[in-house]
Amino acid sequence: MPPATTRSTRDAAPQRLSRPAQVAEAIKSWVVEANMKPGDRLPNELEMIERFGMAKGTIREAMRILEAQGLVKTRTGPGGGSFVHEVSEARARALLGNYFYFKDLTVTDIYQLRLVLEPELAADLAGQLSADQLAALEANVARYVTPPKDAEEERQQHIASLDFHKLLASYAGNELLGFLIGFMAQMLSDLTVMRRLYEPRNYELWKMGTDHQIELITALRLGDGPRARAIMREHMEAAQAFMVRQEAEMERRFLAGR
């Protein structure tokens, strides 16, 4: 007698794609093989039916799937049709963020990756940034150069300080590295706001973060990769310790108020 199938085993088994989803994957593969670029027009519906040997309803549903994924854009009217579309970074982050929305992520989960990736990004960028890019980093720090006066300003400064890391990520030569770091900064920003981690006023966290970012800009301007790496690692380690305490404090307040 075969062993009973547990729920976890069923959940872990790969799910069979529906026919429209299979066609959507086939269209994506064909677009790559045909070396099509964003803005290129896709064949019309009749050509799609003939090319993929599927019914009209299946082709239409497949195209709706690709539109939902942001890979196809449809325009109506003269010159309209379906076109290859490039997914924006903001949309990609939003879609990936939806996956993690119901995951019980913690500050520690996010910093586990930030500690590995961000010091290396800082080292890579040392001596590589333009005067305009360095000025943009300094302008970002200027948004929180004085301590916050109340909880709302504390919230705004937390978000602004994470914008510094998203800005650095946008300068990465490695697009995958930049995307991952920018995505984690956005996740932490969302987590901070959603769980109100900015509410326990913390002068030390503000002072430490601001000082580290100012020191990092100096190291980047001087082209000192090892120093930039060390500053970023110290910044990540200290920020993690502070944020874990903020998280614990908010949990304590929540339990006390129940």
Secondary structure, 3 states (H helix, E strand, C coil): CCCCCCHHHHHHCCCCCCHHHHHHHHHHHHHHHCCCCCCCECCCHHHHHHHHCCCHHHHHHHHHHHHHCCCEEEECCCCCEEEECCCCHHHHHHHHHHHHCCCCCCHHHHHHHHHHHHHHHHHHHCCCCCHHHHHHHHHHHHHHCCCCCCHHHHHHHHHHHHHHHHHHHHCCCCHHHHHHHHHHHHHHHHHHHHCCCCCCCCHHHHHHHHHHHHHHHHHHHHCCHHHHHHHHHHHHHHHHHHHHHHHHHHHHHHHHCC
